Amino acid sequence: MRTNKRTVWFLTLLSLVAVISIYYIKEKSPMPFDGINIFKDSDSAVQLVEKMSDTEKTAPVFAEAVVFEEMRMTVRDERSKTGEQLMSKILSSDLTAEQKNEVYEEMGQLNKRASAEALMELQIIAMGYPEAFVYNEDGEVKITVLSQEGHSAKMAEEITHYVMTSWKDAKAVDITFTGDAE
């Protein structure tokens, strides 16, 4: 019985190799980036790049995107310090169990707020904006959005409505648009 299983596996593997080989032999032109042609100088690769128009080439990179990362790093540093202070309170022997539970809940709220902000940033980016930064402080949500098309009251209203309906902790929303309008 063991040799039969080996034979079946061998024949299955052999037939798979045969099918793949026939596919590549019958193919009229090789794929542009297959393992064989990737190291050859071919005119087709050059033609693929030259056929792209100016609008299809990469979009310009905004320097403002670095500012968004700096804002995120500032908030992370601030929250990290707060988290360390809360952790030192939990580890101290001066607090009662009830007080430690309150501090632990505060740490949970801090983490919950950070994850909600990150999720809201992703959702705003999914709305069509290249970059967004969301910061929530005591129910006041501050949003900075990178917009290539400029900004309008309608865009701000759309984001405000979305944040107010999807985030129950949001009491007020402040939106700032940044970026070059083309």
N, C-alpha and C positions, 0 to 999 in steps of 0.2 A: 504494500500500500504506500509506503514511503517513496519508493521510486516513481510511482504513478503521480504523486503530488509534485515531485521535482520535475517530472517530465511535463506536466501541465503548465507549471510556472515557466519553465524554459520555453515551451512553445508559445505561450502568451507573450513573453518578452520578445521572442524572435519575430512574432507577427507584428507587434507594435513597432519594432525597429524597421521592419519591411514597409509598413504603411507610411511611416514618417519619411523614409528614404524615397519612396515613390512620389510622395507629395513634393519634396524638394526637387526631384529630378523633373517632374512634369511642370513645375512652376516656370513661367516664361521668363521672368526677370527676378533676380535675387532681391531679397528685402534690402533696403538701403543701409541698415545698420546691423546686419547679421554678423555672426562671429567670424566669418571668413573675410568679408569685405571691409570690416571696420578699420583694418590697418593699411588698406590700399588707398592710393590717391585716386579718387574717382571723380569724374566730371559731374555725376549726378548729385553728389553731396554739395558741390559748389553751386550747382543750378538751383537746388532747393533753397539755399540761403539767398541767392540773388533774386528769386522770384517774389520774395516778400516785399510788400510795399511799405512805405514809411508808417502808415497807420497800423500795420500788423506787427511792427517791431515792438520791442519792449517799451512799456510806459516809463516816463521819467520817475525817478525815485525822489520822494520828497524828504527834505531835511527835517521836516516837522515830525516825521515818524520817530526820529531819535529822541525828540522832546517827549513823546508819549512814553517811551521806555524809561526816560529819566524820571518822569512823574510816577510811573509804576514802581521804580526802584525806591524813590523817596517814601512812598506809602508803605512799601514792604519793610523798609528799614524802621519806620516809625512803629509799625505793627509788630515787628520782631522785638523791638525794645519793650513794648507794652506786654507782649507775650512772655518775655523773660522776667519782667517784674511780677506778672501774675504767677508764673511758675515758682519764683522764689517765695511768694506768699504761700503757695500751696505746700511747699517743702518745709516752711518754717514750723516750728512747734508752738508758736505763740497763738495761733488761731485755733478756734474750736472747729469741730467737724462741720457744723452748720455754716460757718464763715468760709471754710474751705470749699464747701459745695457751691456757695455763691460765687466764689472766685472761679471755680471750674466752669460754672454756667456762663460767666462772663467771657472766659476763654472760648467756649463753644460759640457764643454770639459773635465774637471777633472772627473766628474761622468761617462762620456762616455768612457774615457780611462780606468777607473777602471772596468767597466762592460765588455769592450772588452778584457781586460786581463783575467778576470775570465772565460769568454767564451772560450778564446784560451786555458787556462789551462784545461778546461773540454774536449776540442776537442783533445788535446795532450794525455790526459789520455785515451780517447776513442780509440786512435791509439794503445794502448796496454802497455803504460807505467804506473807504479803504482802511480807515483806522479810527478807533474810538477809545476814550479813557473815561471810566466811570468811578466816581468816588462818593460814598455815602457817609455822611456824618450826622448822626442823630435825626435821621429822616429826611434831611436835605440832600438831594442827589445832585451832584455836580457832574455834568457830562461835557467833555471836549471832543468834538468830532472833526476829523480831517475830511474836507469836502473839496473835490476837484471842480465842481460846478458852482461853487459859491454857496450862498445860503439864502433861504427865504423863510417867511413866517410859516408857510405850509410845511416845510421840512421840519422846522422846530416843533410845530404842533403835532406832526406825525410821531416824532420821537417821544415827545412829552406824553401823548396819549398812550403810546405803547408801554412806557415805563410805569405810568400811573395804573394802568389796568393789569399789568403782569407782576408788579412788585408791591406787595401789600405794605411794606415798611416805608415806601416813598410818600412823603407828605408834601414836598415841594421839589420842583425840578428846575435846574438852572443849566441852560445849554449854551455852549460857546462853540462857534464854528471857526476853524482855522484852515489855512491852505490857500493855494493860488487858484483863483477862478480863471478858467480859460475861456 
